[in-house]
Amino acid sequence: MPDPTVRTRFAPSPTGFLHIGGARTALFAWAFARHHGGTFILRIEDTDVERSTPEAVQAILDGMAWLGLAHDEGPFYQMQRMDRYREVIGQMLEAGTAYHCWSTPAELDAMREAQRARGDKPRYDGRWRPENRARLGLVPPADAKPVVRFRNPDDGDVAWDDLVKGPISIGNAELDDFVIARSDGTPTYNFCVCVDDWDMRITHVIRGDDHVNNTPRQINVLRALGAVLPRYGHVPMIHGADGQKLSKRHGAVSVMQYDTDGYLPEAVINYLARLGWSHGNEEVFGREQLVSWFDGTHLSHSPSQFDVDKLKWLNAHYLKALPDAVLAEGTAARLRGRGVATDAPGAPDLAAACALFKDRAATLEELADLAEMLWIDPAHSNPALAEELAAQTKPEAVPAIAGLADRLASCEWSKAGIAAAIKDTLGAHGVKMPQLAVPVRLKVFGRAQTPSVDAMLALMPRETVLARLRA
């Protein structure tokens, strides 16, 4: 049922490109909001000043735009919300849900070392809580600035019903009073996220399961603020085909690299949706179908495996379904990037070329590789052409090639007319099709293997074909 109160968010850190894992998180949050008629928010968590860059922010925005994951609100930047974070910290200090701590790094190390020696879990012992500070007679050093710690509940459990993993419960005794503001006043991640989700009225948080350990801390902070808790859903991570954590060698590159490599955004969206979610046995579906089905159920409990071959297969399906004119537009842009003028007078019909080549290509880049042979003179682009021609041309084929050129000079310039000229040449010279077709392909296109030679020649200007055959 539609629920316009649903509000989801995608909150990447701009410390690198938008990769496949982040894109899947964004897709799931976007699809869930769209399914319910809710709101999808983009938030840039840029508090890591040393690692965050404008280039990384732009890479995130470009990747989202290419995938077509439009946000309804934002982008919001955490660095522009510092006054709000300080305001909330002040309120928490006043309410007693946070306090100042002057423990030095050396003291914290010694504390944890002693706990390990006793067989206890290393954790901050709360010595600067107001009641402990008074009991221990601790006096703040005059020359040091304190951090601010959240006062975590001592007893009970933090429990939530995860959209993916089901009921999860963690005892508060396992948690400590974590830092929510550093000594320089900069708020920390786990605190900023809570204030943002509270202010932005986030109802559902869908993210990777590497955030499960952050969730109980964030829930406790939100409860201390009197906020309504969002529903959490932690999706298992994506692995490579070998079962290992996804890395660059598996395909964990920038989303925009897939654009560069000739993948279609529709195929990438379809593929990402199937990494950790399913709708029956459906493998191929568009984004409208995804939105209609994605209600937050059927999310996988197990890590999914990224398979480049499967993505390429899916991309080939979408590529073949595109109109030839659309394929020609995308292919022309790639050829222009290689310095090929596809719109020169007398140039081959690129749409017709795409119609001929698309069954042999899985990506736009592969389609451009095939189409490029129609514009490149093999005598200039293939330094081994003469040697290959000599090896592939039988003596009896030499007069047949000349005879074919004569027939092509006057035949109807169409696939059917060229096919008839080839048939006549084979009969007149007593050679078989491979004996003639292979050297013809090499002389005209620089390749021994192409689609049917009559269809290929029909794409080319007659004068160009004759010049190359007679060269």
C-alpha positions in Angstrom: 0.0 0.0 0.0 1.3 3.5 -0.7 2.7 5.3 2.4 3.9 8.8 1.7 5.3 9.1 5.2 8.1 6.6 4.2 11.5 8.5 4.1 14.7 6.7 3.2 18.2 8.0 2.6 21.5 7.2 0.9 24.3 8.6 2.9 27.7 8.0 1.3 31.1 9.3 2.5 32.9 11.2 -0.2 36.2 9.6 0.3 36.3 7.8 -3.1 34.1 6.9 -6.1 30.6 5.5 -5.9 31.2 1.7 -6.2 28.9 -1.2 -6.8 28.2 -1.8 -3.1 27.2 1.8 -2.5 25.2 1.9 -5.7 23.2 -1.2 -4.6 22.5 0.4 -1.2 21.3 3.6 -3.0 19.1 1.5 -5.3 17.4 -0.4 -2.5 16.7 2.8 -0.6 15.4 4.5 -3.7 13.2 1.6 -4.8 11.7 1.2 -1.3 10.8 4.9 -1.2 9.4 4.8 -4.8 7.4 1.6 -4.0 5.6 3.3 -1.1 5.3 6.7 -2.8 7.6 8.1 -0.1 10.7 10.4 -0.2 14.3 9.5 -1.1 17.0 11.7 0.5 20.6 12.1 -0.5 23.0 13.0 2.3 26.8 13.5 2.0 28.6 12.5 5.2 31.7 14.6 4.7 32.9 15.0 8.3 36.1 13.1 7.5 37.7 16.3 6.3 41.1 14.8 5.5 39.7 12.2 3.2 36.6 13.9 1.7 37.2 15.6 -1.6 35.0 17.7 -4.0 36.0 15.2 -6.7 34.6 12.3 -4.7 31.3 14.3 -4.1 31.0 14.9 -7.8 31.7 11.2 -8.6 28.8 10.3 -6.3 26.5 12.8 -7.9 27.5 11.6 -11.4 27.0 8.0 -10.6 23.6 8.6 -9.1 22.6 10.6 -12.1 23.8 8.0 -14.6 21.9 5.3 -12.8 18.8 7.5 -12.8 18.4 7.4 -9.0 17.0 10.9 -8.5 16.7 12.1 -5.0 13.7 14.1 -3.7 15.6 16.1 -1.1 19.2 17.1 -0.8 22.0 16.6 -1.2 22.6 17.6 2.4 26.2 18.0 3.6 27.1 17.2 7.2 29.8 19.9 7.3 27.1 22.5 6.7 25.2 21.2 9.8 27.9 21.7 12.4 25.9 24.3 14.3 23.0 21.9 14.6 25.2 19.1 16.0 26.7 21.5 18.6 23.3 22.6 19.6 22.1 19.0 20.2 25.4 18.2 22.1 24.8 21.2 24.4 21.2 20.0 25.1 22.5 16.5 25.9 25.2 17.8 28.3 22.5 19.8 30.0 20.2 16.8 30.2 22.9 14.5 31.5 22.8 12.1 28.6 26.3 13.2 27.7 29.3 14.4 29.7 32.9 15.7 29.3 35.8 13.3 29.5 39.5 14.3 30.0 41.0 10.8 29.7 44.2 10.9 27.6 45.1 8.4 24.9 47.8 7.0 27.2 45.3 6.6 30.1 42.8 4.8 27.7 45.5 2.5 26.5 46.5 1.6 30.1 42.8 1.1 31.0 42.3 -1.4 28.2 45.5 -3.2 28.9 44.5 -3.7 32.5 41.1 -5.0 31.4 42.7 -7.5 29.0 45.0 -8.7 31.7 41.9 -9.4 33.9 40.2 -11.2 31.0 37.6 -8.4 30.7 36.4 -6.9 27.4 38.4 -3.7 26.7 36.0 -0.7 27.1 36.0 2.8 28.5 35.2 2.5 32.2 33.1 5.7 32.7 35.5 7.2 35.1 34.6 10.8 34.0 30.9 10.3 34.5 29.8 13.0 37.0 29.2 10.6 39.9 32.4 8.7 39.3 34.4 11.9 38.8 33.2 13.1 42.2 33.8 9.8 43.9 37.3 9.5 42.4 38.2 13.1 43.1 39.1 13.7 39.4 40.0 17.3 38.5 40.0 18.4 34.9 43.5 19.4 33.7 43.7 23.1 33.0 45.6 22.8 29.7 43.5 20.0 28.1 40.2 20.1 26.1 37.8 17.3 26.8 35.9 15.0 24.5 32.2 14.6 24.9 30.9 11.1 25.6 27.4 9.7 25.3 26.1 8.2 28.5 25.1 4.7 27.4 22.4 2.9 29.5 24.0 0.5 32.0 21.3 -2.1 32.0 18.9 -3.8 29.6 19.2 -4.7 25.9 19.1 -2.8 22.6 16.8 -4.7 20.3 15.3 -4.2 16.9 13.5 -6.2 14.3 15.8 -6.0 11.3 14.2 -5.9 7.9 16.7 -8.4 6.6 18.2 -10.3 9.6 15.1 -10.5 11.8 15.2 -9.8 15.6 18.6 -8.7 16.9 19.4 -7.9 20.6 22.6 -6.6 22.1 23.1 -6.1 25.8 24.0 -2.5 26.9 26.7 -4.1 29.1 28.5 -4.8 25.8 28.6 -1.1 24.9 30.6 1.7 26.4 30.2 5.5 26.6 31.5 6.3 23.1 32.8 9.7 22.0 30.2 11.9 20.3 32.5 15.0 20.0 36.2 15.1 19.7 38.4 17.5 21.8 38.4 20.0 18.9 34.6 20.0 19.0 34.1 18.0 15.8 31.2 15.6 16.2 31.7 11.9 15.3 29.9 9.8 12.7 27.7 7.8 15.0 26.3 11.0 16.6 25.9 13.0 13.3 24.0 10.1 11.7 21.5 10.1 14.6 20.8 13.9 14.5 20.5 13.7 10.7 18.1 10.8 10.7 16.1 12.5 13.5 15.9 15.9 11.8 15.2 14.4 8.3 12.5 12.1 9.8 14.0 9.0 8.3 11.6 6.1 8.7 13.7 3.3 7.1 17.5 2.8 7.0 18.7 0.3 4.4 22.5 -0.2 4.5 25.2 -2.8 4.4 25.6 -5.2 7.3 29.0 -3.7 8.2 26.9 -1.1 10.0 25.2 -3.7 12.3 27.6 -2.9 15.2 26.8 0.9 14.9 23.0 0.3 15.2 22.7 -0.3 18.9 24.7 2.9 19.7 22.6 4.9 17.3 19.4 3.5 18.7 20.5 4.5 22.2 21.3 8.1 21.1 18.0 8.4 19.3 16.2 7.2 22.4 18.1 9.7 24.5 16.9 12.5 22.1 13.3 11.3 22.3 13.3 10.5 18.6 11.1 8.0 16.8 13.3 5.1 15.7 13.6 4.2 12.1 13.3 0.6 10.9 16.7 -0.8 10.0 17.6 -3.3 7.3 21.2 -4.5 7.0 21.9 -6.1 3.6 24.8 -8.7 3.4 27.9 -7.5 1.6 28.7 -8.3 -2.0 31.5 -10.8 -2.6 33.4 -11.7 -5.8 32.8 -14.9 -7.7 35.5 -16.6 -5.6 33.6 -15.8 -2.4 36.1 -13.2 -1.2 35.3 -9.6 -0.3 34.6 -7.6 -3.4 37.7 -5.7 -4.7 38.8 -4.0 -7.8 39.8 -7.3 -9.4 36.2 -8.5 -9.1 34.8 -5.3 -10.6 34.5 -3.0 -7.6 35.4 0.0 -9.6 33.6 3.3 -10.0 30.0 3.1 -11.3 31.0 5.5 -14.0 33.7 3.0 -15.2 30.8 0.9 -16.3 29.6 3.7 -18.4 33.1 4.1 -19.9 33.1 0.3 -20.6 29.9 0.5 -22.5 27.3 -0.9 -20.1 23.8 0.5 -20.0 22.4 2.0 -16.8 19.2 -0.1 -17.2 21.3 -3.3 -17.2 23.4 -2.2 -14.2 20.2 -1.4 -12.3 18.7 -4.7 -13.1 21.8 -6.6 -12.1 22.3 -4.7 -8.9 18.7 -5.4 -7.9 19.4 -9.1 -8.1 22.4 -8.9 -5.8 20.7 -9.6 -2.5 17.1 -9.4 -3.6 14.7 -11.5 -5.7 11.2 -11.6 -7.0 10.5 -15.3 -7.7 12.7 -16.4 -10.6 12.6 -13.1 -12.5 16.0 -12.3 -13.9 15.3 -9.5 -16.4 13.0 -6.6 -15.4 12.9 -2.8 -15.8 13.0 -0.2 -13.1 9.2 0.2 -13.1 8.8 -3.5 -12.4 11.4 -3.2 -9.7 9.6 -0.4 -8.0 6.3 -2.2 -8.1 7.8 -5.3 -6.4 10.3 -3.8 -4.0 8.4 -3.7 -0.7 11.4 -4.6 1.6 10.8 -8.3 1.6 12.7 -11.1 -0.1 16.1 -9.5 0.8 18.7 -12.2 1.0 20.3 -13.2 4.3 23.5 -14.3 2.6 26.3 -12.4 0.8 25.7 -12.1 -3.0 28.4 -12.8 -5.6 29.3 -10.2 -8.2 29.7 -11.9 -11.6 31.0 -9.8 -14.5 30.0 -12.4 -17.0 26.4 -12.3 -15.8 26.3 -8.5 -15.9 27.7 -8.7 -19.5 25.0 -11.2 -20.5 22.3 -9.0 -19.0 23.8 -5.9 -20.8 23.8 -7.7 -24.1 20.0 -8.4 -23.6 19.3 -4.7 -23.0 21.6 -3.6 -25.9 19.9 -5.9 -28.4 16.5 -4.5 -27.3 17.4 -0.9 -28.1 16.3 0.7 -31.4 19.2 0.8 -33.9 19.0 4.7 -34.0 19.6 4.8 -30.2 22.5 2.4 -30.5 24.0 4.5 -33.3 23.8 7.6 -31.2 25.7 5.9 -28.3 28.2 4.3 -30.7 28.8 7.5 -32.6 29.8 9.2 -29.3 32.4 6.5 -28.6 33.8 6.6 -32.1 34.1 10.4 -32.0 36.1 9.9 -28.8 38.5 7.8 -30.9 38.7 10.5 -33.6 36.4 8.8 -36.0 34.1 11.2 -38.0 30.9 9.1 -38.4 29.0 12.0 -40.0 31.5 12.7 -42.8 30.0 12.8 -46.4 29.5 9.3 -47.8 30.1 7.6 -44.4 28.5 4.2 -43.7 25.0 4.2 -42.2 25.9 3.7 -38.5 22.3 2.6 -37.6 22.5 -0.1 -40.2 25.9 -1.1 -38.9 24.6 -1.4 -35.4 21.7 -3.6 -36.6 24.3 -5.9 -38.2 26.8 -6.0 -35.3 24.6 -5.9 -32.1 24.2 -9.6 -32.0 28.0 -9.9 -31.7 28.4 -7.2 -29.0 27.7 -7.3 -25.3 28.5 -3.6 -24.6 28.5 -0.3 -26.5 32.3 -0.4 -26.4 32.4 -3.7 -28.2 29.8 -2.4 -30.6 32.1 0.6 -31.3 35.0 -1.8 -31.8 33.1 -3.6 -34.5 31.7 -0.5 -36.2 35.1 1.2 -36.3 36.3 -1.2 -39.0 33.9 0.5 -41.5 35.8 3.8 -41.1 39.4 2.7 -40.8 41.5 1.9 -43.8 43.1 -1.5 -43.0 46.1 -0.6 -45.1 47.0 2.1 -42.6 45.7 0.5 -39.4 46.9 -3.1 -39.8 50.7 -3.3 -40.2 50.5 -7.1 -40.6 47.9 -6.9 -43.3 50.1 -7.7 -46.3 51.6 -10.7 -44.5 48.2 -12.0 -43.4 46.8 -11.5 -46.9 49.6 -13.5 -48.4 49.0 -16.3 -46.0 45.2 -16.3 -46.4 45.0 -15.8 -50.2 45.3 -18.9 -52.4 46.6 -18.3 -56.0 43.3 -19.1 -57.6 41.6 -16.5 -55.5 43.6 -13.6 -57.0 41.8 -13.5 -60.3 38.5 -14.1 -58.5 39.0 -11.0 -56.3 39.6 -9.0 -59.5 36.6 -10.5 -61.1 34.4 -9.7 -58.1 35.6 -6.1 -58.2 34.5 -5.8 -61.8 31.1 -7.2 -61.0 30.7 -5.0 -58.0 31.4 -1.9 -60.1 28.1 -2.3 -62.0 25.8 -4.4 -59.7 22.9 -3.0 -57.7 24.5 -1.7 -54.4 22.5 -3.7 -51.9 23.0 -6.9 -49.9 21.0 -8.9 -52.5 22.9 -7.3 -55.5 26.3 -7.9 -53.9 25.3 -11.5 -52.9 24.4 -12.1 -56.6 27.8 -10.7 -57.7 29.6 -12.9 -55.3 27.7 -16.0 -56.5 28.5 -15.2 -60.1 32.2 -14.8 -59.3 32.4 -18.1 -57.4 30.9 -19.9 -60.4 33.0 -18.1 -63.0 36.3 -18.8 -61.2 35.6 -22.2 -59.6 36.5 -21.1 -56.1 34.7 -21.8 -52.8 33.2 -19.1 -50.6 35.9 -19.1 -47.9 38.6 -18.8 -50.5 37.1 -15.6 -51.8 35.5 -14.2 -48.6 38.5 -14.3 -46.3 40.9 -12.2 -48.5 38.0 -9.8 -49.4 37.3 -9.3 -45.7 41.0 -8.6 -45.1 41.4 -6.2 -48.0 38.3 -4.2 -47.2 38.0 -4.4 -43.4 41.4 -5.7 -42.2 39.8 -8.7 -40.4 39.4 -12.3 -41.4 36.1 -12.7 -39.5 33.1 -10.4 -39.9 29.3 -10.9 -40.3 28.3 -12.0 -43.8 30.5 -10.4 -46.4 27.6 -9.3 -48.6 26.0 -7.4 -45.7 29.3 -5.9 -44.7 30.1 -4.6 -48.2 26.6 -3.2 -48.6 27.4 -0.9 -45.6 30.4 0.6 -47.3 30.5 3.2 -50.2 31.0 1.3 -53.5 34.1 3.5 -54.4 35.8 2.6 -51.1 35.2 -1.1 -51.6 36.5 -1.1 -55.2 39.6 0.9 -54.3 40.5 -1.5 -51.5 39.9 -4.7 -53.6 42.0 -3.3 -56.4 44.8 -2.0 -54.2 
